[in-house]
Amino acid sequence: MDEKRASELIAQITKQMDSVTSDTAVPKNVRAAVTEAKEKLNAPGDYVVRIAGAIYSIDNVSNDINLPPQARTTIWSILSALESIKD
């Protein structure tokens, strides 16, 4: 995948991350992990490395038992989109 297409997809993913972090029904630890992933995703450097770091941050909380169903679906969607860019 070229850098331009990856950047467009990363921008879309960032918007999804913003919706999770602004949802007060989402537990604080999950919002913190998504915020950390967003920072890693928007950091300078090779996009493959940034995506891998973001996946690692989010994957740890993707199965949190306190996560509301709609947020869980959004997080899985984010992970899926990140995986598709990475490959």
C-alpha positions, -999 to 999 in steps of 0.1 A, spaced: 0 0 0 13 34 -8 19 62 18 -9 84 4 -36 57 7 -23 47 41 -25 83 53 -61 86 41 -71 54 59 -52 66 91 -72 98 90 -105 78 89 -93 56 117 -84 86 138 -120 98 135 -132 65 148 -108 67 177 -121 102 185 -156 88 188 -144 61 213 -124 86 234 -153 111 236 -178 84 247 -181 86 285 -197 52 287 -163 37 277 -141 28 307 -112 52 313 -86 25 308 -100 18 273 -101 55 264 -65 59 276 -54 29 255 -72 44 224 -56 78 231 -22 62 233 -28 43 201 -39 75 184 -7 92 195 14 63 182 -5 64 149 1 101 144 37 101 154 64 106 128 81 76 112 73 46 91 36 40 89 39 2 93 57 7 127 32 33 139 3 10 130 19 -20 148 23 1 179 -13 13 177 -26 -23 173 -6 -34 203 -21 -6 225 -57 -13 215 -55 -51 214 -49 -52 251 -82 -37 259 -104 -49 230 -119 -76 252 -125 -56 284 -156 -70 301 -168 -35 310 -168 -23 274 -202 -14 260 -212 -34 229 -212 -4 205 -177 6 216 -165 -30 213 -177 -31 177 -160 2 170 -127 -10 185 -129 -42 165 -135 -21 134 -105 0 142 -83 -30 147 -95 -46 115 -88 -14 95 -53 -11 111 -46 -47 102 -57 -42 66 -33 -13 62 -4 -31 79 -6 -60 54 
